[in-house]
């Protein structure tokens, strides 16, 4: 007995492409938005403002993090 099976096509429909694009876009927006909340340039000045009201100290810490950030990411942990 020979049965005929209908195989599904492997092509992606236009609706699937729109869905994937929309979900990818939302994912990117949420990732970049979330990254801003744990970025040291954003969090550190606010955190240090609770301990010291010295604007020079807060600005210096941001500068040092910016300069040493590349060096510290390469050094062994």
N, C-alpha and C positions, 0 to 999 in steps of 0.2 A: 504494500500500500504506500503510495507516494503522496506526501503532503506538501503543499505549497506554503512556505513561510514567507510572510512579507517582512522584509528587513527595513528597519528605520533608517532614515537618511541621516548622515552625519553633519549635515549643514546646520549652521546656527541661524535661527530666525531673527528677524529685525527686532522683535519684542525682546528677545534675549539680549541682544546687543545693547538696546536702550536700558534695560534693567541693570546689566553689568556696568555700564557707564555711570548710571545714577548712583549705584551702590559704591563704586570706586571713588566717585567724586565726594560723596558723604564721608567715606572713610578717610580720604585725604584731608578734608576740612577738619574733622574731629581730631586727627593725629596732629596736625600742625597747631591747632588750638590748644590741645592738651600739652604739647611740647613747650608752649609758652609759659605754662604754669610751673614747670619744674626746671626751667632754664635758670642757671645761677645769676645771669645778668638781670633777671626779673625779680627773683626771690631774695637774693642776698642783700640788696640795699634796704628793702623793707624790714628784713629780719634784723639787720644791724641798727636800724633806726630805733628799735625798741631798747637797745642797750646804750647807745650813744647818740646824742643829738648833734655831734660834730659832722658837718657836711663834708669837711675835708677828709675825714676818716672813711666816710661812706663812699666818696668818690675814689679815693685811693684803693679801697678794697675792690671796687668794680674794675679799675684799671689793672690791678694785679691779677685778678681772675682772668681778664682778657689776655694779658701777656703770658701768664703761666699756664693757661688752659691747654695750649698746644704742647708745651713741654711736659706737663703732668700726664697728658694722655698717652705719651710715648714711653714714659718711664715705667719700669716694672713695678708691679703692685705687690 
